[in-house]
Amino acid sequence: MAVDDTVSNLDILSEFLKSYIVIETTSGKEALNVPIIFITTKNDENSIEKAYDMGGADYITKPFLPKELLSRVKKELNI
């Protein structure tokens, strides 16, 4: 599942994850029962800690490398 409030970002993520079945949504509520990988421009310690405190499974900062994204998604799917 890919969640973002910007549809164009969802399109980009889905393209990178095209080897998977991706469900796109702009609603965070729909993603509450799956592992969450935060992808954000925020790279300060407080933002990272907050993401993990909120239950995030992983954290990637933008701009991200496609191989990094695929690797972290694969890791979460294997767990």
C-alpha positions in Angstrom: 0.0 0.0 0.0 1.3 3.4 -0.9 -0.1 6.4 1.0 0.5 10.1 0.1 -1.6 13.2 0.1 -0.2 14.0 -3.4 -1.4 11.7 -6.2 1.7 12.4 -8.4 3.9 11.0 -5.6 1.7 7.9 -5.5 2.2 7.5 -9.2 6.0 7.7 -8.8 6.0 5.2 -5.9 3.9 2.8 -7.8 6.2 3.0 -10.8 9.2 2.1 -8.6 7.2 -0.7 -7.0 5.8 -2.1 -10.3 6.9 -5.6 -9.6 4.4 -5.6 -6.6 0.7 -5.2 -6.5 0.4 -1.6 -5.0 -2.8 -0.2 -3.6 -2.7 3.6 -3.7 -4.5 5.8 -1.2 -4.5 9.3 0.1 -6.0 8.3 3.4 -3.6 7.5 6.3 -6.5 5.7 8.1 -6.5 3.0 5.5 -2.8 2.2 6.2 -3.1 1.7 9.9 -2.9 -2.2 9.8 0.2 -2.6 7.6 3.9 -1.9 8.3 4.6 1.8 7.5 7.7 3.0 5.8 7.9 6.7 6.1 9.3 8.5 3.0 9.9 12.2 3.7 12.2 15.1 3.3 12.4 15.5 7.1 15.8 14.1 8.3 16.1 15.7 11.7 16.3 13.4 14.8 13.0 14.5 16.2 11.0 13.7 13.0 12.7 10.3 12.8 12.0 9.5 16.4 8.4 10.6 16.1 7.9 8.3 13.1 9.2 5.3 15.0 7.2 6.2 18.1 4.1 6.3 16.0 4.7 2.7 14.9 6.7 3.2 11.7 8.6 0.1 10.5 11.2 2.1 8.6 12.2 5.6 7.5 13.6 6.8 4.1 14.5 10.4 3.4 13.9 12.1 0.0 15.4 12.0 -2.5 15.6 8.2 -2.1 17.3 5.7 -4.3 14.9 3.3 -6.0 17.0 0.2 -5.0 16.9 1.4 -1.4 13.1 1.6 -1.5 12.8 -1.8 -3.1 15.1 -3.3 -0.6 13.2 -1.9 2.4 9.9 -3.0 1.0 11.2 -6.5 0.4 12.5 -6.6 3.9 9.1 -5.7 5.4 7.3 -8.2 3.2 9.6 -10.9 4.3 8.9 -10.1 8.0 
